Amino acid sequence: SDTPVQVHFTAGHTALLGGSKPQVQQRNPFALPVRGLPGSKGNRTSRMSGRLGGMALIRKYGILMKRQEFREKAPEIGFVKYR
């Protein structure tokens, strides 16, 4: 009853990752090719958080931020909302 419990785990660090999608290597969002990223839209990452994009990624003027992040930082960047 007072004997210490020993736990042995030998599967390695890759067994702890989980998820059904393979891990995508993170790209540097500041060093993008001129014509954009090849491949699907979901592989584009945000400048701020590094989260994968999709439909909510603002790409105009090379902003490359998620919609929610852009709403936070827009006044600092110099964007003004008129409506």
GITA-V651174 format. One line per field, one symbol per residue. ss: DSSP state (A for helix, B for strand, O for the rest). psi: psi as a letter, one per 40 degrees, with the letter a starting at -180 (. if undefined). burial: 1 if it has 16 or more other ideal C-beta (glycine too) atoms within 10 Angstrom, else 0. A space follows every 10 residues. Layout:
ss->???
psi->???
burial->???
This chain:
ss->OOOOOOOOOO OOAAAAOOOO OOOOOOOOOO OOOOOOOOOO AAAOBOOOOO OBOOOOBBOA AAOOBBAAAA AAAAAAAOOO OOO
psi->dehihhhhhe eiddeedaid iihhhhihee giideahiai deehiiddee iibbeehhei efdfiidddd ddeddddehh he.
burial->0000000000 0000000000 0000000010 0100000000 0001111000 0110001100 0011110011 0000000000 000
